[in-house]
Amino acid sequence: MKLLLTFIFTLLLNTVFFAQSSINDFVPAGYSIVRTVAEGDLNYDKLNDAILVIGKNGEDSLSTIEHPLKRKLIILFALPNKTYKLVAQSLNQVYYYSYDPNFRDAFVEVHIENNIFYIEHYGGFAQRWGRTTAFQYNAADKLFYLLSDEHSTFYATDPNNTLSEKTYTQKNFGKVPLNKFDIYKIVK
C-alpha cells in the first residue's frame, strides 16, 4: 500500500510541476518566443503538441559570434486535459542570433508535418546556404531522433546553375538522439 501511495504522490507531483495550462508558462522571465510556435501531432496521439524556440530578450544587441546567447528549443506534448507537458529541451538545435554575420538571424522556422518536426536555417551573402534538420519521435524509446540533416549552397547571382545539395540520413550517422545532436557540428 505504501508503494502505491508513493507512486500516486509522485505521479501527481510530476503532473503539477511539469504540466502547464499555457505554452507561455514555459517561457521564463526575460525570454521570448522566437518566430511562432509550431503545432502538430508529434507522438501519434492525435493531440496538437507544440515546439517553441525561445531567445533572451535583447539578443539582437547582446549575442555575438564571440559571446553567443544560445536559443532554447522546447518540445511540449499536449495532454487530454488541455495542458502541456515538457518532454525535451536543448540549446544545440537552433543557431544563435548573429551566427551568420550577413543575415544575423539565420533561424527561419520550426514546423511539424506528418509527426516529424523540421528546423530551418538560411543565410549567407553572395554564396547562400540553407540547413534543414528533421527529427521524429520514437514511442518505444520515448526519445526524438535525428531523421535527416540537409545542407544546400548556391550563389545568389546564379542559383539555378550553382545549387549544391547534400542530405545526410540515419544511413550516414546512425541513431542520434535529440540531446546528442549539435547544430554547430556537421553530422555525417
C-alpha positions in Angstrom: 0.0 0.0 0.0 2.8 2.4 0.9 4.4 1.8 -2.6 1.1 2.5 -4.3 0.7 5.8 -2.3 4.3 6.8 -3.2 3.6 6.1 -6.9 0.4 8.1 -6.9 2.1 11.0 -5.0 5.0 11.0 -7.5 2.6 11.0 -10.4 0.6 13.9 -9.0 3.8 15.8 -8.2 5.1 15.3 -11.7 1.8 16.5 -13.2 1.8 19.6 -11.0 5.4 20.6 -11.8 5.6 19.6 -15.5 2.1 20.2 -16.8 1.2 23.8 -17.6 -2.1 25.2 -19.0 -0.5 27.6 -21.4 2.5 27.4 -23.8 3.6 30.8 -22.4 4.0 29.2 -19.0 7.2 27.5 -20.3 8.8 30.8 -21.3 10.9 32.1 -18.4 11.0 35.8 -17.5 13.5 37.7 -19.7 12.9 35.4 -22.7 10.5 35.5 -25.6 9.3 33.1 -28.3 11.3 33.5 -31.5 9.1 33.5 -34.6 6.0 31.4 -34.0 5.0 28.2 -32.1 4.9 25.1 -34.2 1.8 22.9 -33.5 1.1 19.4 -34.7 1.0 15.8 -33.5 4.5 14.5 -32.6 3.7 11.4 -30.6 0.9 9.9 -32.6 -1.9 10.6 -30.1 -3.9 12.9 -32.3 -3.3 15.9 -30.0 -1.6 19.1 -31.1 1.8 19.2 -29.5 3.9 22.3 -29.5 7.5 23.3 -30.3 8.9 26.7 -29.4 12.2 28.4 -29.7 13.0 31.0 -27.1 15.7 33.6 -27.0 16.8 36.1 -24.4 15.2 39.5 -24.7 17.5 41.9 -26.4 19.5 39.1 -28.1 19.8 41.1 -31.2 22.1 43.5 -29.4 23.7 41.1 -26.9 24.5 38.0 -28.9 27.8 38.0 -30.9 30.0 35.4 -32.5 32.5 35.9 -29.6 29.7 35.7 -27.0 26.7 33.8 -28.3 23.4 33.7 -26.5 22.1 30.3 -27.4 18.5 29.8 -28.1 16.5 27.0 -26.5 14.2 24.6 -28.3 11.4 23.4 -26.1 9.1 20.4 -27.0 5.7 20.1 -25.3 3.3 17.2 -25.5 -0.4 18.1 -25.3 -2.3 16.3 -22.6 -6.0 15.3 -22.9 -6.9 17.9 -20.2 -5.7 20.7 -22.5 -2.4 21.3 -20.6 1.1 20.7 -21.9 4.0 18.6 -20.6 7.6 19.4 -21.1 9.3 16.4 -22.8 12.5 17.8 -24.3 14.7 20.9 -24.5 18.0 21.7 -26.0 20.4 24.6 -26.6 22.1 23.0 -29.6 19.3 22.7 -32.2 18.8 26.3 -33.4 21.6 28.8 -34.4 22.0 31.7 -32.1 21.3 35.3 -33.2 24.4 36.6 -35.1 25.6 33.1 -36.1 25.6 34.3 -39.7 27.3 37.7 -39.9 25.3 38.7 -43.0 21.8 37.6 -42.2 22.3 38.0 -38.4 19.3 35.8 -37.7 19.7 32.6 -39.8 16.8 30.8 -38.0 13.8 30.7 -40.3 11.3 28.5 -38.6 10.3 25.2 -36.9 7.3 23.4 -38.3 5.6 20.0 -37.9 4.4 17.8 -40.7 3.3 14.1 -40.5 4.7 13.6 -37.0 8.1 15.0 -37.9 9.5 18.4 -37.0 11.8 20.4 -39.1 14.1 23.3 -38.1 15.1 25.5 -41.0 18.0 28.0 -41.3 19.1 30.2 -44.1 22.0 32.7 -44.6 25.0 33.9 -46.5 25.6 36.8 -48.8 27.0 36.1 -52.3 27.1 32.4 -51.5 23.8 31.5 -49.8 23.4 28.4 -47.6 20.5 26.6 -46.1 20.2 23.8 -43.5 17.1 21.8 -42.5 17.2 19.2 -39.7 14.3 16.8 -39.2 13.5 14.9 -36.0 11.0 12.1 -35.3 9.7 10.7 -32.0 10.2 7.1 -31.2 7.5 6.0 -28.8 9.4 2.8 -27.7 12.4 4.8 -26.6 10.4 7.9 -25.7 13.1 10.0 -27.5 13.3 12.1 -30.6 15.9 11.1 -33.1 17.6 13.0 -36.0 16.0 11.8 -39.2 17.8 13.9 -41.7 20.3 16.8 -42.0 20.1 18.7 -45.3 22.7 21.2 -46.4 22.5 23.4 -49.5 24.5 26.2 -51.1 24.2 28.4 -54.1 25.4 31.7 -55.5 22.8 34.4 -55.3 23.7 35.7 -58.8 23.2 32.2 -60.4 21.1 29.9 -58.2 20.0 27.6 -60.9 23.5 26.6 -62.0 25.3 26.7 -58.7 22.9 24.8 -56.4 24.6 22.1 -54.4 22.6 19.9 -52.0 23.6 17.1 -49.6 21.3 15.2 -47.4 22.6 13.0 -44.6 20.2 10.4 -43.1 20.4 7.7 -40.4 22.2 5.6 -43.0 25.0 8.1 -42.7 25.0 8.9 -39.0 23.0 6.1 -37.2 20.6 6.9 -34.4 21.3 10.3 -33.0 19.0 11.4 -30.2 17.9 15.0 -30.0 20.0 15.6 -26.8 23.2 14.4 -28.6 22.7 16.4 -31.8 24.7 19.7 -32.1 23.8 22.1 -34.8 27.3 23.6 -34.6 28.8 20.4 -35.9 28.3 18.6 -39.2 26.7 15.2 -38.9 28.0 12.6 -41.4 
